[in-house]
Amino acid sequence: MFLTLPFDRLLDMTRTVPSACANLTVCTIVARMEGLVGREPTPVVELAEAAT
């Protein structure tokens, strides 16, 4: 146990980095497919008016 304890943090980071990169990649691909990348964000006022 004492031999693996120092390496646990390194192994955890090794698993976390690819997971985070994959999540960011998928979010970017979906946003591009829906046309949300490269356009101006909708102001909150317009969103509130559309909800009523």
N, CA and C of each residue as an Amber inpcrd file, in Angstrom:
protein
   156
   0.8220000  -1.1980000   0.0000000   0.0000000   0.0000000   0.0000000
   0.8640000   1.2590000   0.0000000   1.9220000   1.2340000   0.7680000
   2.7670000   2.4220000   0.8560000   3.5370000   2.6810000  -0.4330000
   3.7090000   1.6520000  -1.2460000   4.3970000   1.8440000  -2.5140000
   3.4750000   2.4540000  -3.5680000   2.1850000   2.1730000  -3.5000000
   1.2580000   2.7000000  -4.5020000   0.6950000   4.0580000  -4.1210000
   0.7340000   4.4070000  -2.8520000   0.1480000   5.6720000  -2.3940000
   0.7510000   6.9060000  -3.0770000   2.0790000   6.9950000  -3.2400000
   2.6260000   8.1820000  -3.9210000   2.2350000   8.2780000  -5.3990000
   1.9270000   7.1500000  -6.0230000   1.6030000   7.1600000  -7.4470000
   0.1130000   7.3300000  -7.7120000  -0.6970000   7.2600000  -6.6640000
  -2.1410000   7.3460000  -6.8420000  -2.5470000   8.6930000  -7.4360000
  -1.9580000   9.7640000  -6.9710000  -2.3100000  11.0930000  -7.4860000
  -1.9300000  11.2290000  -8.9640000  -0.7770000  10.7430000  -9.3270000
  -0.3510000  10.7890000 -10.7220000  -1.2830000   9.9630000 -11.6040000
  -1.6540000   8.7790000 -11.1520000  -2.5640000   7.9390000 -11.9260000
  -3.9440000   8.5800000 -12.0360000  -4.3800000   9.2350000 -10.9740000
  -5.6730000   9.9130000 -11.0060000  -5.6590000  11.0540000 -12.0200000
  -4.6010000  11.8380000 -12.0440000  -4.5000000  12.9290000 -13.0220000
  -4.4110000  12.3830000 -14.4400000  -3.7560000  11.2340000 -14.5940000
  -3.6420000  10.6190000 -15.9130000  -5.0030000  10.1920000 -16.4430000
  -5.8990000   9.7860000 -15.5660000  -7.2520000   9.4170000 -15.9900000
  -8.1340000  10.6480000 -16.1850000  -7.9200000  11.6920000 -15.4140000
  -8.7860000  12.8690000 -15.4470000  -8.5550000  13.7270000 -16.6810000
  -7.3250000  13.9060000 -17.0890000  -7.0100000  14.7860000 -18.2240000
  -7.6630000  14.3130000 -19.5220000  -7.5640000  13.0530000 -19.9130000
  -8.2470000  12.6390000 -21.1490000  -9.7650000  12.7550000 -21.0470000
 -10.2980000  12.5130000 -19.8690000 -11.7440000  12.6220000 -19.6890000
 -12.2000000  14.0660000 -19.8740000 -11.4870000  15.0030000 -19.2820000
 -11.8470000  16.4140000 -19.4220000 -11.6830000  16.8760000 -20.8730000
 -10.6250000  16.4460000 -21.5320000 -10.4180000  16.8170000 -22.9370000
 -11.5160000  16.2590000 -23.8290000 -11.9390000  15.0350000 -23.5630000
 -13.0150000  14.4380000 -24.3510000 -14.3230000  15.1870000 -24.1390000
 -14.6130000  15.5750000 -22.9020000 -15.8320000  16.3350000 -22.6380000
 -15.8270000  17.6800000 -23.3580000 -14.7000000  18.3770000 -23.3410000
 -14.6020000  19.6640000 -24.0340000 -14.7320000  19.4950000 -25.5400000
 -14.1430000  18.4400000 -26.0730000 -14.2300000  18.1840000 -27.5090000
 -15.6600000  17.9150000 -27.9410000 -16.3610000  17.0820000 -27.1930000
 -17.7510000  16.7650000 -27.5410000 -18.6290000  18.0030000 -27.4340000
 -18.4410000  18.8110000 -26.4100000 -19.2270000  20.0450000 -26.2730000
 -18.9900000  20.9850000 -27.4510000 -17.7600000  21.0930000 -27.8850000
 -17.4350000  21.9510000 -29.0250000 -18.0660000  21.4310000 -30.3070000
 -18.0060000  20.1320000 -30.5240000 -18.5880000  19.5410000 -31.7390000
 -20.0960000  19.7480000 -31.7670000 -20.7590000  19.5150000 -30.6470000
 -22.2180000  19.6890000 -30.5920000 -22.5910000  21.1540000 -30.8010000
 -21.8450000  22.0660000 -30.1970000 -22.1330000  23.4910000 -30.3630000
 -21.9490000  23.9210000 -31.8160000 -20.9480000  23.4000000 -32.4870000
 -20.7500000  23.7350000 -33.9060000 -21.8600000  23.1640000 -34.7750000
 -22.3050000  21.9540000 -34.4590000 -23.3760000  21.3350000 -35.2350000
 -24.6920000  22.1000000 -35.0750000 -24.9060000  22.6890000 -33.8960000
 -26.1270000  23.4430000 -33.6510000 -25.9920000  24.9120000 -34.0330000
 -24.8330000  25.3130000 -34.5160000 -24.6180000  26.6780000 -34.9710000
 -24.4520000  27.6840000 -33.8430000 -24.0070000  27.2440000 -32.6820000
 -23.8650000  28.1350000 -31.5390000 -22.4800000  28.7510000 -31.4320000
 -21.5370000  28.2500000 -32.2030000 -20.1750000  28.7700000 -32.1540000
 -20.0400000  29.9000000 -33.1570000 -19.4700000  31.0100000 -32.7200000
 -19.2010000  32.1150000 -33.6180000 -20.3190000  33.1330000 -33.7480000
 -21.4000000  32.9710000 -33.0070000 -22.4430000  33.9840000 -33.0750000
 -22.5180000  34.7140000 -31.7470000 -23.1500000  35.8580000 -31.7620000
 -23.2530000  36.6740000 -30.5540000 -24.1860000  36.0040000 -29.5480000
 -23.8620000  36.0800000 -28.2760000 -24.7580000  35.5000000 -27.2740000
 -26.0620000  36.2950000 -27.1710000 -27.1430000  35.6030000 -26.8530000
 -28.4360000  36.2410000 -26.7130000 -28.4980000  36.9330000 -25.3560000
 -28.8500000  38.2190000 -25.3290000 -28.9490000  38.9260000 -24.0430000
 -30.0140000  38.2880000 -23.1480000 -29.8140000  38.4110000 -21.8570000
 -30.7270000  37.8130000 -20.8830000 -32.1130000  38.4390000 -20.9790000
 -32.1950000  39.7240000 -21.3240000 -33.4810000  40.4020000 -21.4310000
 -34.3380000  39.7540000 -22.5100000 -33.7400000  39.4330000 -23.6400000
 -34.4960000  38.7850000 -24.7230000 -34.9620000  37.4020000 -24.2990000
 -34.1550000  36.6900000 -23.5500000 -34.5620000  35.3660000 -23.0910000
 -35.7310000  35.4640000 -22.1200000 -35.7190000  36.4730000 -21.2490000
 -36.8110000  36.6400000 -20.2980000 -38.1040000  37.0330000 -21.0110000
 -38.0030000  37.8770000 -22.0340000 -39.1990000  38.2840000 -22.7930000
 -39.7500000  37.1070000 -23.5810000 -38.9010000  36.2550000 -24.0820000
 -39.3600000  35.1130000 -24.8640000 -40.0760000  34.0710000 -23.9810000
 -39.7110000  34.0370000 -22.7090000 -40.3060000  33.0730000 -21.7900000
 -41.7150000  33.4790000 -21.3740000 -42.0380000  34.7530000 -21.4870000
 -43.3740000  35.2090000 -21.0530000 -44.3770000  35.1450000 -22.1690000
